[in-house]
Amino acid sequence: MGNADPVQLGIETAEALQQALAELLPDAMNVQIATVNASPDQFEVLGLRADLPDGSTVQRSRIVIPRRR
């Protein structure tokens, strides 16, 4: 990973996180995230808030999502 293009790595990380969140909260809208820490094995999502179609809101201070291989 030392020679990886940081922009491409950022794009790939964002796409992987988007897919993971879509699986976790498939109908969520207005998803807000304060911080994401990404490692090769997992995402640590801090300060998540999302609205659901039934009018409820999901709020989590920390979620750890394993990366798919």
Sequence and secondary structure as in RCSB ss.txt:
>XXXX:A:sequence
MGNADPVQLGIETAEALQQALAELLPDAMNVQIATVNASPDQFEVLGLRADLPDGSTVQRSRIVIPRRR
>XXXX:A:secstr
 TT  HHHHHHHHHHHHHHHHHHHSTT EEEEEEEEEE SSEEEEEEEEEE TTS EEEEEEEEEE   
